[in-house]
Amino acid sequence: MTDTRSTGTGRASFARLTEALCLRPLLRTFRKVMNRFERFPEPHGEAELRYLDGEFRIVRPGSFVRCAVTGQSIPLDDLRYWSVDLQEAYASPEAVQTRMQERGRPVP
């Protein structure tokens, strides 16, 4: 029986095996951590939203929505006014007031 540890090839394969066994779990963990902080490019274009009470859900990603009254683009970070009943976004309180008057609803 020969001892492969004493030959050069045996040591190299043993080192490779040790490296593979010890570092693979570490590399897997490192990859998961790296992917957690990756930033994906933000989609450009008009988003499609579902307006709810006090929040909205993104149906189709995008960076802005259009005001239903003025047609002006509203960045999603600046979106403050919308109608749950009409599923429309508004750029300002004045746009909300205009839409309510058009619909014949009393403005508070």
N, C-alpha and C positions, 0 to 999 in steps of 0.2 A: 504494500500500500504506500503510495507516495503522498507526501505532504505538500499541497499546493500553496500553502502560505509561504514557503521558503523560496518559491520561484517568483520571478517578476510578474508573470502573467496572472498568477494566483492573487498577488497583492493588488493588482490593478482591478481585477474583477471584484475582489472583496471591497475595495474602496468605492467602486461604482455602486455596488449593492448597498453598502452602508449609506452612501450619499442619497441614493434613490429612496431608501426606507426612511431616512430621517428628514429629508428636505421636502418631499412631496406634500405631506400634510401642511407644512409651513407655507409652501408655495400656494397651495389651494386657499389657505386662509388669507394670504397676502392678496391674491387675486380678488377675493370677495370684498375685502376692505377697499381695494382700489376701485372696484366697480360701484361701490356704495356712494362714492363721492364724485363719480363722473357726471359731467353736466352734458345733457343732450342739447343740441341746438334748438332754440325756440322756433316754433313754426311761425311763419309769416303768412299774412292773409287774414281773411275774415273768419272769425270763430262762429260756431253755432252753439247756443246756450239754451238750457232749460231753466227758466226763471222760477224760483221757489220763494217761499216766505223768508226773507232775511238772508238768502244765499242763492247761488246759482250753480248749476252743474254744467260742465263742458261736455257737449255732445261731439263736436268736431273741433279739434285744436286750432287755434289761431291767436293772433296778437291783439285783435280789436273786434268790436261789433259796431254796427251802424245805428245811429239815432233814428227812431221811427218817424220823427217829425222833421228834423232838419237834414238828415242824411249824412251828418258829420260823423267821422270815425271816432270811436271812444276806445282808448286803450283799456284792456281788461283791468289793469291796476287802478284806473280812475273811474270805473263803472260804479255809480252810486244810486242811480234811479232806474227802476224798471217796473213793469206791470205784470203781475202774476196772471191776471185774468186774460190780458191781451197778448202775453208773451212777447213784449216789446221792451227795448232799451231806450233810455232818454239821456240826452247830454246834460240837461240842466233842469232845475225846478220849473223854469219858464216853459220848457218843452212839455213837461208833464201837464202843466196848467193848460196849455194850448190843446193838447190831446183830449183832456177831460172836457173842455168846452166844446170841442168838435163832436164828442160823443153825447153831449147833452147832460153830462153829470155835473152836479153842483161842486164847485171848487171850495174846499174848506178855508 
